[in-house]
Amino acid sequence: MKQRQLQRLTTRDIQQVVPDKIDTILLPVGTVEAHGAAALGTDNFIPESLAEHLADKINALIAPTVNYGITKSLYGHPGSITVETDNFIKYVQDILKSFSDNKFARVIVLNGHGGNDKALGEIALRFHRQTLTKIAVINWWDICRELTQEFFGEHGGHGANDEASMVQAVDESLVNKSLYDDDMAYFYQPGAKIYPIPGSILLYKENEGIPEYDAAKAKQYQAKVFAKMEEFLKLILNRWEKI
């Protein structure tokens, strides 16, 4: 199928292909928040790019992105936007229910933002129990954690080498290396709850993950992430066929 974007199709298109020809839908979910010298929409652009790569590979349609999520410690940084957790849960639940009503049997939520993870996990379990629709919530950076360490020789982080590379690979204009300064990077320590957190690039291991903003390297990393995600999702889908 040439067109994979749900919102660009007609109601007749859906009637003709779902569920007999396509029964899987990808839902990118992110938020808008500070990412150092990378764009505020990094958490949206990355799962969108993953969806674009994966749709043909796993025969899925792509739903419009949920652009606003649960922003916590970075909310006080200029440009960061959040929604209340209860509102987010109700909103995403309604979207998932609509997928089920439209006869999609499998839903892949491509999450781009760690702050959404707990809520999405709860939503997914409830949705599955209510509808028996197969659903997976995927945090790409967790799936690719070992890949990131192998590729960069360091841990990743928020707005760090992994995220900055992925969004730069989408569009080089989404990062501005000249804006970077050392005060952006902060070693995140779970023992301290700070609002707003004193840095918009969060390092999960001290002195590791500072973004390089290297366009060529970013493309190489993106290709490896795409391959890893494709492999993982195909495994899930194949195993689902046996359940």
Secondary structure, 3 states (H helix, E strand, C coil): CCCCEHHHCCHHHHHHHCCCCCCEEEEEECCECCECCECCCHHHHHHHHHHHHHHHHHCEEECCCECCCCCCCCCCCCCCECCCHHHHHHHHHHHHHHHHHCCCCEEEEEECCHHHHHHHHHHHHHHHHHHCCEEEEEEHHHHCHHHHHHHHCCCCEECCHHHHHHHHHHCHHHECHHHCCHHHEEECCCCCCCCCCCCCEEECECCECCCCCCHHHHHHHHHHHHHHHHHHHHHHHHHHCCC
